[in-house]
Amino acid sequence: MCAKSTTPHLETLLAQAGCGRDASTGALAMPIYQVATFQHPALGQSTGFDYSRTSNPTRLALEQTLAAAEGGVRSFAFASGMAALDCVVRLFRPGDELVLTEDLYGGTYRLLEQIVRPLGITAHYVDTSQPAQVAEALARPGVRAVLLETPSNPLLKIADIRAIAAQARARGQLTIVDNTFLTFANLRPLAMGADLAVYSASKYLGGHNDVIAGVVVAGSPELADRLAFLQNATGAILGPQDSWLLLRGLKTLPLRLERQQRNAQLLAEWLARHPRVTAVHYPGLPGHPGGALLAAEKSGCGAMISFAVASAAQAPEVLRRVRVFRFAESLGGVESLITYPCQQTHADIPAALRARLGIHDRLLRLSVGIEHIDDLRADLENAL
Ligand SMILES: *Cc1c(COP(=O)(O)O)cnc(C)c1O
């Protein structure tokens, strides 16, 4: 029988991330190349590495793993998710317009409004779970790209990436997906027609609340070349130590997510029945308008839940009473976290806009970890 070369499954690819790349020692794990510059064999010759801003072996192992995992041409690792997004917005010019998901990460809103708008690049925010709103926004003459957060943050609305990417492509516009919440373990935007996938790797990819990092994966050689230029020219690269931490975290991503999503589903169902909870947002709940889109892609529903309590006074009370859930910003780690979006992650969004979006003072957001479900449930029961 002929041996067929098959592409490994994601679990295999990630479990062996960085393995066996150092032929001189046989090191199984990827070494940390804590080095700034590389000696040239001769004038005009290079080992492939010249200076670590341009390329570093530990970062390259990470970037190659991420490109393969996402099914992209090339990936780029940055010092944070915001640095990754800052690099992406540099693809645009004064006069360009962008369309974004309206309930998005507060830091992205701040970047677009306080850094990018003064440069002459305008952002329009729409409910990207509503195809008619997206179509209308993309029809504006100056629009060059759409940046989707799906599920949105913190209301967990789902956008139809395939339909939106097809519309944008027909108009010569880029589709960029911030895939931080679901990750390539659930959903691969590039295979669905998107041009770029962006990550805050500080969340699920790292997975242990111990590293800040960002990633951009390019779906075409042209975009890869432009991003390689921008990453080197602006320099907000991920260092070798943090690249190594991220490689280490990635190995267990599918396992972690499986457990986190199972815990989240059980908690969302339990919260939906709780008498002191007035609303629960989770794509895995029956009747969630985006659930079918995720099911059609064979995607899990993620491990983020937001829910509303009956009164504004009750929200801080819950934050004060939790013991297993840790009251902290961020998400995606093995430890369960609870946050208060209106005063934390979304504080930079003007109050009137927050009110219109439904990010009110009774809304709490959970990032569900890998702890035992009984402990998580008991903790919320006690806090509520
Ligand atoms: C956290 C986050 C970011 C920003 O990433 P950092 O790593 O904190 O800089 C961007 N987008 C989303 C969806 C996030 O959750």
The ligand as a Gaussian input file, in Angstrom:
#p B3LYP/6-31G(d) Opt

LIG

0 1
 C       -8.808000      41.373000      24.218000
 C       -9.302000      41.618000      22.863000
 C       -8.585000      42.430000      21.968000
 C       -7.318000      43.140000      22.375000
 O       -6.264000      42.240000      22.600000
 P       -5.069000      42.484000      23.659000
 O       -4.274000      41.242000      23.558000
 O       -5.696000      42.717000      24.998000
 O       -4.323000      43.702000      23.182000
 C       -9.081000      42.564000      20.687000
 N      -10.225000      41.967000      20.294000
 C      -10.939000      41.192000      21.137000
 C      -12.185000      40.524000      20.651000
 C      -10.499000      40.985000      22.433000
 O      -11.221000      40.222000      23.271000

